[in-house]
C-alpha cells in the first residue's frame, strides 16, 4: 500500500482555491490537483506492507494535539528559481502544523520510517509536466492571495492509489485532536 499522513483542506477552503485550480487546469503541460485531493502532507511513507498498517495506526493514535487554526496565503513554486515543477499555496500557522508533523514523525521513526525531505507547510495545487511560461503569470497573479482559514482538528493516514487519470486518495484512519487540551 502506498501511504502518507496528511491534513485535508475543509470544503470551504477547497471552494476558495477553485479559481486558482481553474487557471492552472487551463495551462498546457500542467496537472492541477483534484479539488477533493487538496491536503498538506505531514509525511510520505511510500510503499508499506499491509501487515504494518495496524502498527502505524497504533503509533499515530498516540499523537496528542489541540485544535489550531491555519491560514492559506500566497502562491509559489518549487523550485523557486528556474522552471516550476510544483505550484503550491503557503500555510501560516504559528508553527503548529510543523509541531504536528514533528509529533507524527517522532512516532513513525520508532517504526523505522524516515522523512524523504524536511516538512514545509504547503498545499500542492499543481504538478508541471511540461515547461510553460504561463505558470509564472498565474503564480504572480495569486502570489498574495488569501484563501481563508480553517481549524485543524484531525489528521489522516491515507492510501494513494495511482491510476492513469491521477491518484485516488482513500482514508485508512482518522486521528482526532485531544479536546481536553493536553499536548
C-alpha positions as CSV (number, residue, x, y, z in Angstrom):
1,X,0.0,0.0,0.0
2,X,1.3,3.5,-0.9
3,X,0.7,5.5,2.3
4,X,1.1,9.1,3.6
5,X,-0.1,11.1,6.6
6,X,-2.0,14.4,5.8
7,X,-4.3,17.1,6.9
8,X,-7.2,17.6,4.4
9,X,-8.5,21.0,3.5
10,X,-12.0,21.6,4.6
11,X,-14.8,22.2,2.0
12,X,-14.8,26.0,2.5
13,X,-11.1,26.3,1.6
14,X,-11.4,23.9,-1.3
15,X,-14.1,26.2,-2.8
16,X,-11.9,29.2,-2.3
17,X,-9.0,27.5,-4.1
18,X,-11.2,26.7,-7.1
19,X,-10.3,29.8,-9.1
20,X,-6.6,29.0,-8.9
21,X,-7.2,25.4,-9.9
22,X,-9.3,26.5,-12.9
23,X,-6.5,28.8,-14.1
24,X,-3.9,26.1,-13.7
25,X,-6.0,23.4,-15.3
26,X,-6.3,25.6,-18.4
27,X,-2.5,25.6,-18.9
28,X,-0.8,23.1,-21.3
29,X,1.5,20.6,-19.5
30,X,0.1,21.4,-16.1
31,X,-1.9,18.9,-14.0
32,X,-3.9,20.6,-11.3
33,X,-4.6,18.6,-8.2
34,X,-8.2,17.5,-8.0
35,X,-10.1,19.7,-5.5
36,X,-11.2,16.6,-3.4
37,X,-7.5,15.7,-3.1
38,X,-6.3,19.1,-1.6
39,X,-4.2,18.4,1.5
40,X,-0.9,19.1,3.2
41,X,1.3,16.1,3.6
42,X,2.8,15.7,7.1
43,X,5.0,12.7,6.0
44,X,5.1,10.4,3.0
45,X,5.6,6.8,3.9
46,X,5.8,5.2,0.5
47,X,5.1,1.5,-0.2
48,X,4.2,-0.2,3.1
49,X,3.4,-3.9,3.7
50,X,-0.3,-4.3,4.6
51,X,0.8,-6.2,7.7
52,X,2.4,-2.9,9.1
53,X,-0.7,-0.8,8.9
54,X,-2.0,-1.8,12.4
55,X,1.4,-0.8,13.9
56,X,1.3,2.5,12.1
57,X,-2.3,3.2,13.3
58,X,-1.3,2.3,16.8
59,X,1.7,4.7,16.7
60,X,-0.3,7.6,15.2
61,X,-3.0,7.1,17.8
62,X,-0.6,8.2,20.5
63,X,-0.1,11.7,18.8
64,X,-1.7,14.3,21.0
65,X,-2.5,17.9,19.9
66,X,-5.1,20.6,20.4
67,X,-7.1,22.1,17.6
68,X,-5.3,25.0,15.9
69,X,-6.0,27.4,13.0
70,X,-4.2,27.6,9.7
71,X,-4.4,30.3,7.0
72,X,-3.8,29.6,3.4
73,X,-1.9,32.6,1.9
74,X,0.2,33.1,-1.1
75,X,1.1,31.0,-4.1
76,X,4.6,30.0,-5.1
77,X,6.5,27.3,-7.0
78,X,9.2,24.6,-6.4
79,X,12.0,25.1,-7.3
80,X,12.0,28.8,-6.5
81,X,14.4,29.5,-9.4
82,X,14.1,28.1,-12.8
83,X,11.2,26.2,-14.3
84,X,8.4,25.3,-12.0
85,X,7.8,21.6,-11.2
86,X,5.2,22.2,-8.5
87,X,2.8,25.1,-7.7
88,X,1.8,25.5,-4.1
89,X,-0.2,27.5,-1.6
90,X,1.6,28.7,1.5
91,X,0.3,27.9,5.0
92,X,0.6,30.3,8.0
93,X,0.1,28.5,11.3
94,X,2.4,29.9,14.1
95,X,4.4,26.7,13.9
96,X,1.5,24.4,15.0
97,X,1.4,22.4,11.7
98,X,5.2,21.9,11.9
99,X,4.8,20.8,15.5
100,X,2.1,18.3,14.5
101,X,4.3,17.0,11.6
102,X,7.2,16.6,14.1
103,X,5.0,14.6,16.6
104,X,3.8,12.3,13.8
105,X,7.4,11.8,12.6
106,X,8.7,11.0,16.1
107,X,6.1,8.2,16.4
108,X,6.7,6.8,13.0
109,X,10.5,7.0,13.4
110,X,10.1,4.4,16.1
111,X,8.8,2.0,13.4
112,X,11.8,2.7,11.1
113,X,10.2,5.4,8.8
114,X,12.4,8.2,7.6
115,X,11.5,11.5,6.1
116,X,12.3,11.8,2.4
117,X,12.6,15.6,2.9
118,X,12.0,18.2,5.7
119,X,8.4,19.2,6.3
120,X,7.5,22.5,4.7
121,X,3.9,23.7,5.4
122,X,2.2,24.0,2.0
123,X,-0.6,22.6,-0.2
124,X,0.5,21.3,-3.6
125,X,-2.1,22.6,-6.2
126,X,-0.4,21.5,-9.5
127,X,2.4,19.5,-10.9
128,X,4.1,20.7,-14.1
129,X,4.7,18.0,-16.7
130,X,6.0,20.3,-19.5
131,X,7.6,23.7,-19.3
132,X,5.0,26.5,-19.7
133,X,5.9,30.3,-19.3
134,X,2.2,31.0,-18.4
135,X,2.8,29.4,-14.9
136,X,4.9,32.4,-13.9
137,X,2.0,34.7,-14.7
138,X,-0.5,32.6,-12.7
139,X,1.9,32.4,-9.7
140,X,2.4,36.2,-9.9
141,X,-1.4,36.8,-10.1
142,X,-2.1,34.7,-7.0
143,X,1.2,35.3,-5.0
144,X,-0.5,37.4,-2.3
145,X,-3.9,35.7,-2.4
146,X,-5.7,34.9,0.9
147,X,-7.7,31.7,0.6
148,X,-9.0,31.8,4.1
149,X,-8.7,29.9,7.4
150,X,-9.7,26.6,8.9
151,X,-9.3,24.7,12.1
152,X,-7.2,21.6,12.1
153,X,-8.9,19.1,14.3
154,X,-7.6,15.9,12.8
155,X,-5.1,14.3,10.6
156,X,-5.3,11.1,8.4
157,X,-3.4,8.1,7.4
158,X,-4.2,8.0,3.7
159,X,-3.7,5.5,0.9
160,X,-2.7,6.7,-2.6
161,X,-4.0,4.6,-5.4
162,X,-2.2,5.5,-8.6
163,X,-4.5,5.4,-11.7
164,X,-3.8,6.7,-15.3
165,X,-6.2,9.6,-14.6
166,X,-4.3,10.6,-11.5
167,X,-4.1,9.5,-7.9
168,X,-7.2,8.5,-5.8
169,X,-6.8,9.0,-2.0
170,X,-8.6,6.8,0.5
171,X,-8.7,7.5,4.2
172,X,-7.3,4.5,6.1
173,X,-7.7,6.0,9.6
174,X,-8.6,9.4,11.0
175,X,-6.9,10.7,14.2
176,X,-8.7,13.4,16.1
177,X,-7.2,16.0,18.4
178,X,-7.2,15.9,22.2
179,X,-10.3,18.0,23.1
180,X,-9.2,18.2,26.7
181,X,-6.2,20.3,25.7
182,X,-3.3,18.1,26.9
183,X,-0.4,18.2,24.5
